[in-house]
Amino acid sequence: MVLLELRNIEKHFGGVTALRSGNLAVAAGEVHLLLGENGAGKSTLMKIVAGIVQRDGGQMLWNGQEVFLRTPAEAAAIGIAMVNQESLLAPHMTVAENIFLGREERSPLGWVNRRAITEKARRLIEQYQFPLDAEWRVDKLSPAGRQMVEICRAIQHGSSLLIFDEPTSSLSDTETQQVFRIVRDLKARQMGIIYITHRMDELRAIGDRVTVLRDGGTVHTGNLADIPTDQLIRHMVGREVAQIYEREHLQPGAAALEVRGVSVVKSKLKDISLTLRKGEITGMAGLIGAGRTELCRAIFGIDRIDAGEVLVHGEAMKIRTPRDAVKAGIALVTEDRQISGLALRLPIGANVTMANTERISRFGFLDLAAQNRLSAELGQKMRLKAASPAQLAGTLSGGNQQKVVIAKWLFREAGIFLFDEPTRGIDIGAKAEVFELMSELARAGAAILMVSSELPELMHVADRILVMRQGRISGELARGCTQEQIMKLAVMEAAA
C-alpha cells in the first residue's frame, strides 16, 4: 500500500528554485532511500512532507488523498514525523517527559501525571527494545540515544511514516547498528521509512528502494538491488566515481608544524609527536574517543598543553589560545561547523572575513564594500553556491557551509590546516570539491592534517596516515595501505 506520493513538487525561495519536479512514492513496510548532493532539494522536499514549509506547485497524496500541510502539527496528526539530524529535545527533561512533551497526562487540577507518563514510556521502550531508561535525563544520552527518544515520540504519537535525516552522521559504528536494528524493526511493523544519507556504505545494509534528486528534480527512482553504486553516484553528481578521489600526490617540502611529546591531562593525550610538511596531506585515523579531535584542539590552543611543545616553521610557539594559533598561521576546520565553525545568523561575507577583519578595516570601521567584494571573489574561486555574500550562512547546504569555513581561513592566509572530519554530513559531490580544495592548498604549499572516520577517503586522499589509539599515536602507514592495516593499529596496544 502506497502511503505517500509526491508528484512534480515545486518550491521557490525568492528567485531561487529549490525544487522543480520532486517525485517520490513510499509504501508501508518499505525503507526508501533519498539521495542527492547538498542543494539537490532533499531537505526542502522532506520539509514539505513534514509540514515545515509549503509547496508552490505539484501534488502530495497521503493514502491516495491530496493533502496540503501547513504545520508540523498537521503532519503529525495524519501520521508523518521527522527524526532530525540535530536533536530537538528538551535536554533538561527525562526521556519520558520528552516522549510525551505537549501530550502529557494531567490530573483534574492540571498537574502533569509524571508517574503515568513514565510507566507508559517504559512500556514503549520495552516493546521496541530500545537501550533507554524512561527516567534518564536527555542531556546524559549519546547522540544515538537522543535519536531513539525522537523515534519513541514519533511512535507514541501514532506515526506511520518516519523521515530520518542523516541519522548516523555523528554516530559510532555500534550506535549506527542500533539505528539500523530499529529501522528494520519499524519496517517489519509496516511503517514507511524515508532515509536520507550521504554514507554510501549504508545503502545496501538498510534500503529497499531509492530515489535520487539532482538540481531540484528527480532523476532516478527504483529498486536498490537493480542499480550498482557507481551508477547511483553518476545520477547524483553527473560524473564517474573514480573522479571523486582523484588528486595529485606531491613531494613534501620542509616541516611546517612539529608536535613534540605533547600531553594533555584533560583529554588524556599522552606523549604525542608528529610532523606536518608543506605540500603534504597527512591523514589521521582512529576509533571514536581515540583523541584525534582532542589533539586538534590542543594544537589550536583550545585545550591547554601540559607537557611537550609545538613548533611552527622550526620555531617553538607558546599557543595558549586560538588567537595565538591564528597568529601562527594555524587554521582549524572543526567537525561541528554549525556550532564552532560558523556564525549561522551572519552573512557569508561576515563569516569569510571574521578571522582577519583588520584586512578590511579603515580607521576602525569595517569596509563592507571590500568585505563583499573579497568574499565574492573567494566564493567564486571555491564554486560556492550562494545568491550573494549577503546570504545568511545558516541557509546554505552542508557542503557550501564547509566551503565558507575554508574560505575564512584562506582569507586569513593560513599555512597550516587542521581538518577535523571535513566531509561529515556532506554529499559525495561536495566531498569531491572539498578534496580538490585541499589538494589546491597542498599544491600552494600548505601543510594539512586530515582527521577522518571514513577510511576509504583517507586511503585515497592522504599521502600518509597516522593512527591514534587511547590518546597515543599507535603507528604510521604509507599511501597504499589497507583498511585492515589501519584497523589493526586502531585496536592494538599503542606503540611504546
DOLUMTOR-62588 format. One record per residue (C-alpha): residue in one letter; chain; x, y negated, z. Coordinates in Angstrom, 2 decimals. Each point is the difference from the previous one (the first is absolute). Layout:
N
NODE  rest  kette       c1       c2       c3
NODE     a      A        X        Y        Z
...
//
This chain:
496
NODE  rest  kette       c1       c2       c3
NODE     m      A     0.00     0.00     0.00
NODE     v      A     1.37    -3.41    -1.02
NODE     l      A     0.01    -2.37     2.98
NODE     l      A     1.49    -3.09    -1.59
NODE     e      A     0.23    -1.17    -3.60
NODE     l      A     1.60    -3.24    -1.15
NODE     r      A    -0.66    -1.20    -3.55
NODE     n      A     2.05    -2.77    -1.64
NODE     i      A     0.52    -1.97     3.22
NODE     e      A     1.26    -3.56    -0.49
NODE     k      A     1.46    -2.44     2.50
NODE     h      A     1.56    -3.43    -0.50
NODE     f      A     1.80    -2.20     2.51
NODE     g      A     0.01    -3.46    -1.49
NODE     g      A     1.72     0.37    -3.35
NODE     v      A     1.57     3.35     0.88
NODE     t      A    -1.68     3.23    -1.12
NODE     a      A     0.53     2.63     2.69
NODE     l      A    -2.31     2.58    -1.60
NODE     r      A    -1.26     0.17    -3.55
NODE     s      A    -1.32     3.58    -0.33
NODE     g      A     0.24     1.99     3.22
NODE     n      A    -1.54     3.44    -0.42
NODE     l      A    -0.06     2.76     2.62
NODE     a      A    -2.20     2.91     1.09
NODE     v      A     0.37     1.87     3.29
NODE     a      A    -1.84     3.18     0.98
NODE     a      A    -0.78     1.43     3.42
NODE     g      A     2.71     2.42     1.19
NODE     e      A     2.63    -1.59    -2.25
NODE     v      A     3.31    -1.77     0.68
NODE     h      A     0.27    -2.55    -2.80
NODE     l      A     3.40    -1.66    -0.40
NODE     l      A     0.12    -3.63    -1.08
NODE     l      A     3.34    -0.96    -1.53
NODE     g      A     1.47    -3.09    -1.61
NODE     e      A     2.66    -2.65     0.38
NODE     n      A    -0.34    -2.79     2.53
NODE     g      A    -2.27    -2.53    -1.65
NODE     a      A    -1.75     2.63    -2.13
NODE     g      A    -3.28    -0.62     1.84
NODE     k      A    -0.21     2.98     2.39
NODE     s      A    -0.48    -2.01     3.19
NODE     t      A    -2.47    -2.37    -1.63
NODE     l      A    -2.05     2.91    -1.33
NODE     m      A    -0.09     1.65     3.42
NODE     k      A    -0.88    -3.27     1.75
NODE     i      A    -3.01    -0.24    -2.32
NODE     v      A    -1.02     3.54     0.97
NODE     a      A     0.46    -0.84     3.71
NODE     g      A    -2.02    -3.23    -0.24
NODE     i      A     2.97    -2.28     0.77
NODE     v      A    -0.18    -1.83    -3.34
NODE     q      A    -2.80    -0.12    -2.58
NODE     r      A     0.29     0.99    -3.65
NODE     d      A    -0.52    -2.44    -2.86
NODE     g      A    -1.16     2.63    -2.49
NODE     g      A    -0.65     3.69    -0.53
NODE     q      A    -1.99     2.50     2.03
NODE     m      A     0.50     1.86     3.27
NODE     l      A    -2.18     3.06     0.51
NODE     w      A    -0.40     1.73     3.37
NODE     n      A    -1.72     3.39    -0.20
NODE     g      A    -1.24    -1.02    -3.43
NODE     q      A    -1.52    -3.33     1.11
NODE     e      A     1.57    -3.36    -0.81
NODE     v      A     1.15    -1.96     3.06
NODE     f      A     1.57    -3.40     0.58
NODE     l      A     1.82    -0.13     3.33
NODE     r      A     0.58    -3.43     1.52
NODE     t      A     1.65     0.97     3.28
NODE     p      A     1.92     2.94     1.54
NODE     a      A    -3.01     0.49     2.30
NODE     e      A    -2.20     0.67    -3.03
NODE     a      A     2.58     2.49    -1.30
NODE     a      A     0.16     1.73     3.39
NODE     a      A    -3.80     0.17     0.13
NODE     i      A    -0.15     2.14    -3.16
NODE     g      A     2.99     2.17     0.99
NODE     i      A     3.17    -1.65    -1.39
NODE     a      A     3.02    -0.76     2.20
NODE     m      A     3.60    -1.05    -0.63
NODE     v      A     3.01     1.15     2.03
NODE     n      A     2.43    -2.88    -0.42
NODE     q      A     3.78     0.30    -0.29
NODE     e      A     0.30    -2.61     2.77
NODE     s      A    -2.04     0.94     3.07
NODE     l      A    -2.95    -2.27     0.81
NODE     l      A    -0.60     1.45     3.48
NODE     a      A    -0.11    -1.82     3.35
NODE     p      A     3.36     1.03     1.50
NODE     h      A    -0.88    -0.78     3.64
NODE     m      A    -3.02     2.34    -0.05
NODE     t      A    -0.25     3.79     0.27
NODE     v      A    -0.46     2.46    -2.83
NODE     a      A    -3.64     0.51     0.99
NODE     e      A    -0.71    -3.74     0.26
NODE     n      A     1.44    -0.56    -3.48
NODE     i      A    -1.98     2.87    -1.52
NODE     f      A    -3.27    -1.50     1.29
NODE     l      A     0.97    -3.67    -0.29
NODE     g      A    -3.11    -1.93    -0.98
NODE     r      A    -2.20     3.06     0.54
NODE     e      A     0.42     0.58     3.72
NODE     e      A    -2.58     1.76     2.13
NODE     r      A    -1.36    -2.45     2.56
NODE     s      A    -1.96     0.19     3.20
NODE     p      A    -3.40    -1.74     0.37
NODE     l      A     1.90    -2.94     1.50
NODE     g      A     2.31    -0.25    -3.01
NODE     w      A     3.11     1.57     1.53
NODE     v      A     2.15     2.20    -2.24
NODE     n      A    -0.33     3.66     1.04
NODE     r      A     3.70     0.88    -0.20
NODE     r      A    -0.51     3.49     1.38
NODE     a      A    -2.46     0.84    -2.77
NODE     i      A     2.13    -1.33    -2.86
NODE     t      A     3.11     1.69     1.41
NODE     e      A    -1.80     3.35     0.10
NODE     k      A    -1.35    -0.44    -3.54
NODE     a      A     3.46    -0.98    -1.25
NODE     r      A     1.51     3.04     1.71
NODE     r      A    -2.47     2.32    -1.74
NODE     l      A     0.72    -1.60    -3.39
NODE     i      A     3.77     0.30     0.52
NODE     e      A    -0.32     3.66     0.96
NODE     q      A    -2.26     0.74    -2.97
NODE     y      A     2.62    -1.26    -2.47
NODE     q      A     3.00     1.15     2.06
NODE     f      A     1.62    -3.41     0.03
NODE     p      A     3.10    -0.26     2.27
NODE     l      A    -1.62    -2.83     1.98
NODE     d      A    -1.41    -0.65     3.45
NODE     a      A    -3.15    -2.11     0.27
NODE     e      A     1.47    -1.98     2.91
NODE     w      A     3.35    -0.87    -1.55
NODE     r      A     0.63    -3.68    -0.72
NODE     v      A     0.37    -0.67    -3.71
NODE     d      A     3.17    -2.10     0.42
NODE     k      A     1.76     3.13     1.27
NODE     l      A    -0.80     2.01    -3.14
NODE     s      A     2.25     0.71    -2.97
NODE     p      A    -1.02    -1.39    -3.44
NODE     a      A    -1.45     3.44    -0.82
NODE     g      A    -1.96     0.00     3.26
NODE     r      A    -1.51    -3.41    -0.76
NODE     q      A    -1.07     1.22    -3.44
NODE     m      A    -1.68     3.00     1.61
NODE     v      A    -1.97    -2.35     2.21
NODE     e      A    -1.16    -1.89    -3.09
NODE     i      A    -1.02     3.31    -1.57
NODE     c      A    -1.95     0.88     3.16
NODE     r      A    -1.80    -3.35    -0.22
NODE     a      A    -0.99     0.69    -3.61
NODE     i      A    -1.22     3.51     0.80
NODE     q      A    -1.95    -1.16     3.05
NODE     h      A    -1.69    -2.66    -2.10
NODE     g      A    -1.24     2.68    -2.39
NODE     s      A     2.25    -0.71    -2.99
NODE     s      A    -0.14     2.34    -2.95
NODE     l      A     2.72    -1.77    -2.05
NODE     l      A     3.36    -0.95     1.50
NODE     i      A     2.57    -2.22    -1.73
NODE     f      A     3.61     0.55     1.13
NODE     d      A     2.31    -2.89    -0.96
NODE     e      A     3.65     1.14     0.12
NODE     p      A    -0.59     2.00     3.22
NODE     t      A     3.49     1.53     0.18
NODE     s      A     2.22    -2.93    -1.04
NODE     s      A     1.41    -0.46     3.51
NODE     l      A    -0.40     3.53     1.39
NODE     s      A     2.50     2.75     0.73
NODE     d      A    -0.20     3.31    -1.85
NODE     t      A    -1.71     1.61     3.01
NODE     e      A    -2.58    -2.79     0.24
NODE     t      A    -0.56     0.18    -3.76
NODE     q      A    -0.82     3.69     0.27
NODE     q      A    -2.52    -0.83     2.75
NODE     v      A    -1.73    -2.47    -2.34
NODE     f      A    -0.02     2.60    -2.79
NODE     r      A    -1.62     2.57     2.31
NODE     i      A    -2.72    -2.47     0.95
NODE     v      A    -0.67    -0.94    -3.64
NODE     r      A    -0.33     3.67    -0.93
NODE     d      A    -2.37     0.55     2.92
NODE     l      A    -2.18    -2.95    -1.04
NODE     k      A    -0.04     1.30    -3.57
NODE     a      A    -1.13     3.44     1.25
NODE     r      A    -2.87    -1.77     1.78
NODE     q      A    -1.09    -1.43    -3.39
NODE     m      A     1.14    -3.57     0.61
NODE     g      A     1.21    -1.94    -3.02
NODE     i      A     3.56    -1.37     0.30
NODE     i      A     1.67    -2.76    -2.01
NODE     y      A     3.73     0.15     0.72
NODE     i      A     2.35    -2.82    -1.09
NODE     t      A     3.70     0.83     0.08
NODE     h      A     3.30    -1.06    -1.57
NODE     r      A     1.82     3.12     1.19
NODE     m      A     0.11     2.27    -3.02
NODE     d      A     1.05     3.01     2.08
NODE     e      A    -3.37    -0.09     1.80
NODE     l      A    -2.19     0.42    -3.06
NODE     r      A     0.01     3.75    -0.43
NODE     a      A    -0.29     0.63     3.75
NODE     i      A    -3.25    -1.88     0.43
NODE     g      A    -1.82    -0.91    -3.24
NODE     d      A    -2.69     1.58    -2.22
NODE     r      A    -0.65    -2.68    -2.61
NODE     v      A     1.83    -3.19    -0.89
NODE     t      A    -0.79    -3.42    -1.44
NODE     v      A     2.73    -2.37    -1.17
NODE     l      A    -0.43    -3.77    -0.27
NODE     r      A     2.25    -2.31    -2.00
NODE     d      A    -0.44    -3.74    -0.46
NODE     g      A    -3.48     0.05     1.53
NODE     g      A    -1.41     2.85    -2.08
NODE     t      A    -0.34     3.77     0.24
NODE     v      A     2.47     1.66    -2.38
NODE     h      A    -0.39     3.63     1.07
NODE     t      A    -2.29     2.20     2.06
NODE     g      A    -0.10     3.79     0.27
NODE     n      A     1.01     3.10     1.91
NODE     l      A     3.39    -0.35     1.69
NODE     a      A     1.00     3.54    -0.97
NODE     d      A    -0.34    -0.87    -3.69
NODE     i      A     2.61    -2.79    -0.10
NODE     p      A     3.74     0.11     0.83
NODE     t      A     1.49    -2.62     2.30
NODE     d      A     2.15    -1.65    -2.67
NODE     q      A    -3.11    -0.59    -2.12
NODE     l      A    -1.77    -1.56     2.99
NODE     i      A     2.93    -2.37     0.42
NODE     r      A    -0.16    -0.94    -3.69
NODE     h      A    -3.68    -0.86     0.46
NODE     m      A     0.88    -2.14     3.04
NODE     v      A     3.00    -1.93    -1.28
NODE     g      A     0.15     0.59    -3.74
NODE     r      A     3.51     1.51    -0.05
NODE     e      A     1.86     3.24     0.62
NODE     v      A     0.76     1.18     3.54
NODE     a      A     3.73     0.24    -0.77
NODE     q      A     0.12    -3.78    -0.41
NODE     i      A    -1.21    -0.59     3.56
NODE     y      A     3.34     0.91     1.59
NODE     e      A     2.29    -1.07    -2.84
NODE     r      A     2.96    -2.12     1.14
NODE     e      A     3.63    -0.58    -0.75
NODE     h      A     2.38     1.22     2.72
NODE     l      A     2.95    -2.39     0.37
NODE     q      A     3.48     0.30     1.41
NODE     p      A    -0.27    -1.54     3.50
NODE     g      A     2.06    -3.02     0.95
NODE     a      A     1.43    -1.27     3.27
NODE     a      A    -1.66     0.53     3.38
NODE     a      A    -2.68    -2.61     0.64
NODE     l      A    -1.29     1.29     3.36
NODE     e      A     1.67     2.29     2.52
NODE     v      A    -1.63     1.42     3.11
NODE     r      A     2.54     1.37     2.47
NODE     g      A    -0.98     2.08     3.01
NODE     v      A    -3.32    -1.78     0.54
NODE     s      A    -2.19     1.20     2.86
NODE     v      A    -3.37    -1.41     1.10
NODE     v      A    -1.30     1.31     3.33
NODE     k      A    -3.56    -1.23    -0.61
NODE     s      A    -0.45     2.00    -3.21
NODE     k      A     2.40     2.85     0.86
NODE     l      A     2.44    -0.71    -2.82
NODE     k      A     3.36     1.61     0.76
NODE     d      A     3.38    -0.80    -1.53
NODE     i      A    -1.21    -0.91    -3.51
NODE     s      A     2.64    -0.74    -2.62
NODE     l      A    -0.63    -0.68    -3.69
NODE     t      A     1.15    -2.16    -2.90
NODE     l      A    -2.09    -1.71    -2.67
NODE     r      A     1.91    -0.96    -3.15
NODE     k      A    -0.71    -2.57    -2.69
NODE     g      A    -1.85     1.36    -3.01
NODE     e      A    -1.08     3.15     1.84
NODE     i      A    -3.38     1.28     1.21
NODE     t      A     0.55     2.09     3.11
NODE     g      A    -2.97     2.19     0.90
NODE     m      A    -0.97     0.93     3.54
NODE     a      A    -2.13     3.05     0.78
NODE     g      A    -1.25     1.54     3.22
NODE     l      A    -3.13     1.12     1.75
NODE     i      A    -2.38    -2.51     1.61
NODE     g      A     1.56    -1.07     3.29
NODE     a      A     3.57     0.69    -1.15
NODE     g      A     0.92    -3.67     0.49
NODE     r      A     0.11    -1.32    -3.58
NODE     t      A    -2.28    -2.99     0.57
NODE     e      A     1.64    -0.68     3.36
NODE     l      A     3.41    -0.20    -1.70
NODE     c      A    -1.31    -2.58    -2.47
NODE     r      A    -1.45    -2.00     2.89
NODE     a      A     3.34     0.06     1.83
NODE     i      A     2.01    -1.10    -3.05
NODE     f      A    -2.50    -2.81    -0.61
NODE     g      A     0.22    -1.25     3.59
NODE     i      A    -3.51     0.95     1.14
NODE     d      A     1.28     2.50     2.59
NODE     r      A     3.12    -0.72     2.06
NODE     i      A     3.09     2.06    -0.75
NODE     d      A     1.47     1.37     3.25
NODE     a      A     3.27     1.36    -1.43
NODE     g      A     1.92    -0.15    -3.27
NODE     e      A     0.23    -2.73    -2.63
NODE     v      A    -1.34    -1.13    -3.36
NODE     l      A     2.36    -1.41    -2.63
NODE     v      A    -1.09    -2.03    -3.04
NODE     h      A     2.57    -0.20    -2.78
NODE     g      A     2.66     1.14     2.46
NODE     e      A    -0.81    -2.58     2.67
NODE     a      A    -1.48     1.03     3.36
NODE     m      A    -3.35    -1.72     0.50
NODE     k      A    -1.93    -0.73     3.17
NODE     i      A    -3.55     0.76    -1.13
NODE     r      A    -2.24    -0.66     2.98
NODE     t      A    -3.12    -1.13    -1.88
NODE     p      A    -1.50     0.33    -3.49
NODE     r      A     1.07    -3.61    -0.58
NODE     d      A     3.63     1.10     0.43
NODE     a      A    -0.56     2.86    -2.47
NODE     v      A    -1.57    -2.30    -2.58
NODE     k      A     2.93    -2.43     0.28
NODE     a      A     2.34     2.94    -0.58
NODE     g      A    -1.81     0.83    -3.25
NODE     i      A    -1.93     3.02     1.28
NODE     a      A    -3.62     0.61    -1.08
NODE     l      A    -2.51     2.42     1.50
NODE     v      A    -2.90     1.23    -2.12
NODE     t      A    -2.14     1.55     2.75
NODE     e      A    -2.23     3.07    -0.25
NODE     d      A    -2.94    -2.02     1.38
NODE     r      A     0.04    -2.81    -2.56
NODE     q      A    -3.48    -1.24     0.98
NODE     i      A     1.00    -0.48     3.65
NODE     s      A     3.63    -1.13     0.00
NODE     g      A     0.83    -0.52    -3.66
NODE     l      A    -2.61    -2.53    -1.09
NODE     a      A    -2.21    -2.78     1.26
NODE     l      A    -3.16     1.32    -1.63
NODE     r      A    -2.03    -3.19     0.44
NODE     l      A     2.64    -2.18    -1.64
NODE     p      A     0.47    -0.46    -3.76
NODE     i      A     2.52     2.00    -1.99
NODE     g      A     2.17    -3.10    -0.36
NODE     a      A     0.27    -0.51     3.74
NODE     n      A     0.88     3.67     0.54
NODE     v      A     2.70     0.00    -2.67
NODE     t      A     1.72    -3.10     1.38
NODE     m      A    -0.48     0.45     3.77
NODE     a      A     3.45     1.53     0.60
NODE     n      A     1.76    -2.93    -1.68
NODE     t      A    -2.15    -3.11     0.44
NODE     e      A     3.06    -2.25     0.11
NODE     r      A     0.47     0.73    -3.71
NODE     i      A    -3.29    -1.75    -0.80
NODE     s      A     0.02    -2.68     2.72
NODE     r      A     0.54    -3.68    -0.57
NODE     f      A     0.54    -2.26     3.02
NODE     g      A    -1.70     2.52     2.26
NODE     f      A    -3.03     0.52    -2.28
NODE     l      A    -0.75     3.01    -2.17
NODE     d      A     0.06    -0.67    -3.73
NODE     l      A    -3.15     1.93    -0.92
NODE     a      A     0.50    -0.53    -3.72
NODE     a      A     3.46     1.60     0.24
NODE     q      A    -1.46     2.78     2.16
NODE     n      A    -2.61     0.84    -2.62
NODE     r      A     2.43    -0.32    -2.91
NODE     l      A     2.74     2.19     1.51
NODE     s      A    -2.40     2.64     1.34
NODE     a      A    -1.74     0.15    -3.40
NODE     e      A     3.37     0.55    -1.68
NODE     l      A     0.83     2.82     2.39
NODE     g      A    -3.48     1.48    -0.41
NODE     q      A     0.41     0.04    -3.77
NODE     k      A     3.42     1.63     0.32
NODE     m      A    -1.47     2.70     2.25
NODE     r      A    -3.12     0.51    -2.13
NODE     l      A    -2.23    -1.02     2.89
NODE     k      A    -3.68     0.37    -0.79
NODE     a      A    -1.57    -3.12     1.51
NODE     a      A    -2.11    -2.94    -1.15
NODE     s      A     2.45    -2.61     1.31
NODE     p      A     2.38    -0.75     2.92
NODE     a      A    -3.06    -1.40     1.80
NODE     q      A    -1.66     3.44     0.23
NODE     l      A    -0.06     1.35     3.55
NODE     a      A     2.48     2.84     0.62
NODE     g      A    -2.70     2.05     1.74
NODE     t      A    -2.03     0.23    -3.21
NODE     l      A     2.76     1.77    -1.94
NODE     s      A     0.27     3.74    -0.56
NODE     g      A     2.52     1.96     2.06
NODE     g      A     2.58     0.15    -2.78
NODE     n      A    -0.22    -3.72    -0.67
NODE     q      A     0.25    -0.78     3.71
NODE     q      A     3.24     1.99     0.05
NODE     k      A     1.30    -2.08    -2.91
NODE     v      A    -0.72    -3.19     1.95
NODE     v      A     1.99     1.33     2.98
NODE     i      A     2.95     0.77    -2.29
NODE     a      A    -0.35    -3.40    -1.69
NODE     k      A     0.26    -1.65     3.43
NODE     w      A     3.45     1.49     0.49
NODE     l      A     1.07    -0.71    -3.58
NODE     f      A    -0.91    -3.64     0.64
NODE     r      A     2.21     0.17     3.11
NODE     e      A     2.80     1.41    -2.22
NODE     a      A     0.62     2.96     2.32
NODE     g      A     2.72     2.47    -0.97
NODE     i      A    -0.77     2.90     2.35
NODE     f      A    -3.46     1.59    -0.15
NODE     l      A    -1.54     2.41     2.50
NODE     f      A    -3.03     1.58    -1.69
NODE     d      A    -2.10     1.89     2.58
NODE     e      A    -2.53     2.25    -1.81
NODE     p      A    -0.15    -2.40    -2.99
NODE     t      A    -2.62     2.02    -1.92
NODE     r      A    -2.38     0.89     2.84
NODE     g      A    -3.60    -0.54    -1.04
NODE     i      A     0.72    -1.11    -3.58
NODE     d      A    -0.80     1.83    -3.22
NODE     i      A     2.46     1.77    -2.25
NODE     g      A     0.10    -2.83    -2.54
NODE     a      A     0.79    -2.57     2.68
NODE     k      A     2.64     2.39     1.35
NODE     a      A     1.75    -0.03    -3.37
NODE     e      A     0.06    -3.81     0.08
NODE     v      A     1.37    -0.05     3.56
NODE     f      A     2.71     2.49    -0.99
NODE     e      A     0.89    -2.18    -2.98
NODE     l      A     0.25    -3.07     2.25
NODE     m      A     2.30     1.93     2.32
NODE     s      A     2.13     1.06    -2.98
NODE     e      A     0.22    -3.60    -1.18
NODE     l      A     1.16    -1.04     3.47
NODE     a      A     2.65     2.72    -0.03
NODE     r      A     1.18    -1.07    -3.47
NODE     a      A     0.32    -3.54     1.33
NODE     g      A     2.27     1.26     2.80
NODE     a      A    -2.42     0.40     2.91
NODE     a      A     0.50     2.77     2.58
NODE     i      A    -3.20     1.94     0.70
NODE     l      A    -1.14     2.40     2.71
NODE     m      A    -3.18     1.83    -1.04
NODE     v      A    -1.89     1.79     2.77
NODE     s      A    -2.66     2.34    -1.36
NODE     s      A    -2.04     3.03     1.02
NODE     e      A    -0.55     0.82    -3.68
NODE     l      A     2.92     2.35    -0.71
NODE     p      A    -0.47     0.12    -3.82
NODE     e      A     0.33    -3.79    -0.05
NODE     l      A     3.23     0.06     2.01
NODE     m      A     1.44     2.77    -2.14
NODE     h      A    -0.67    -1.88    -3.25
NODE     v      A     0.71    -3.59     1.07
NODE     a      A     2.79     0.14     2.60
NODE     d      A     3.70     0.29    -0.81
NODE     r      A     0.54     1.97     3.22
NODE     i      A    -2.20     0.99     2.94
NODE     l      A     0.58    -0.30     3.74
NODE     v      A    -2.15     2.20     2.23
NODE     m      A    -1.02    -0.88     3.56
NODE     r      A    -1.12     2.26     2.82
NODE     q      A    -0.84    -1.01     3.58
NODE     g      A     1.70    -3.39    -0.17
NODE     r      A     3.18     1.20    -1.70
NODE     i      A     1.26     0.39    -3.54
NODE     s      A     0.18     3.75    -0.51
NODE     g      A     1.61    -0.04    -3.43
NODE     e      A     0.51    -1.54    -3.43
NODE     l      A    -0.89     1.49    -3.39
NODE     a      A     1.07    -0.96    -3.50
NODE     r      A    -2.35    -0.73    -2.89
NODE     g      A    -1.36     3.23    -1.43
NODE     c      A    -0.69     1.61     3.38
NODE     t      A    -3.13     2.08     0.62
NODE     q      A    -2.97    -0.50     2.31
NODE     e      A     1.08     3.10     1.89
NODE     q      A     3.40    -1.55     0.74
NODE     i      A    -1.64    -3.19     1.24
NODE     m      A    -2.47     1.84     2.23
NODE     k      A     2.74     2.21     1.44
NODE     l      A     1.83    -3.12     1.23
NODE     a      A    -3.27    -1.54     1.21
NODE     v      A    -0.81     2.91     2.30
NODE     m      A     3.47     1.30     0.99
NODE     e      A     1.98    -1.21     3.00
NODE     a      A     1.64    -3.34    -0.79
NODE     a      A     3.66     0.05    -0.85
NODE     a      A     2.28    -0.68     2.92
//
